[in-house]
Amino acid sequence: MKDEDIVERIQKNPKFMQFVTMRNNYSIVLSILMMIVYFGYILLVAFNKQFLGTKVAAGAMTSIGIPLGLGVIVFTIVITAIYVRRANSEFDAIKDEIVREASK
């Protein structure tokens, strides 16, 4: 069977279109969450430096900005891990099923 035939079968499969829509929607939601967190932090840096400069505790050397910045980094790692986990399990299983059906 030619590769072009398989590609055409995959593209015509309704499961494929549903899969693409589901995966894209998931990616968009995670991207929006990431942008809210990242740009929220940047906007705090730009417009509320006094808040970020507030000390965590009396006598502490660390300001609130440091844990928030680390939180952005941790959030990035966590959201990436969430996507990779779903992609490696659910998305790959659906993709394999669609390719298997098209190869018949």
N, C-alpha and C positions, 0 to 999 in steps of 0.2 A: 504494500500500500504506500502511496506517495505521501510525503510530508505535507504537501499542499492540500491533499484530500483530508488529512487528519485535522489540519488547522481550520479548514472550512467547516468540518463537522463540529469542531469545538465551538467555533463562533456562532453556529446556528443552534447550538444546544441551549434551551431556556435556562437550564441550571447554571450555565456559564454566565449568562447575563445577570442572573440573580446573585451569583457569587461575586462578580465584579462590583455590583451595586453595594452589596453587603460590606465587602472589603474596603471600598472607597469611603463609604459612610463612616465606618469604624476609624479609618485613618484621618478623616476630616475632623471627627470629634476629638481624637487624641491631639491632633495638631492645634485645634482651637484651645484646648486646655493648656497646652504647652505655651502658646502665645500669650494667653491671659496671665499665666504665672510669670513668664519672662518679661513681658512688657509692663506688667504690674510692678515688678521690682525696678525696672528701669525708670518708670514714672515716679516711683518713690524716691529714687536717687535724684531725679531731676527736680521734683517739686516739693519734697518733704525731707530735706537733709537733716533737719532738727530731730525728727522722729527717729531716723536711722542712726543718728549720733547719740541717742539716749543710751545710757549705760544699762546693761542687763540687770545689775544689782549694785547696791551701794558699795563703793570701793572696788568694783570690778573694772578690769581694763578693757573688756569687750563691750562693744556697743550692739544694739539690736540688729544693725545692718549685717554683721558677720554671720549670725545664725540664719538670718533670712537668705543671704546669698548662698550659704551652704545648703539651705532648704531647696533653693532653685536647682542646684546641682543634683541633689538627691532625688528630687521630683523628676528630673530629666532621666536619670538612671532607672527609676522605678517605672516610669511610663514607657520607656524603651523595652524594659524587661516584660512588661505586660503585653506589648504588641508582639514581641518575638515569641513569647510563649503561645499566644493564640495563633500566630502565623505558623509556627512549627507543628501545632497539633491540629486545630480545626481547619485552618485554611489549606494546609497541605493535604489533609485527608479529602477535602472536597475537590481540590484540584486533581488529585490522583484518580478519584472516581470519575470525574469528567473526562480525563484523558483516556482512562480505561474504556469508557463507553464509546468514545470516538474511535478507538483503535479496533473495535470489533468488526 
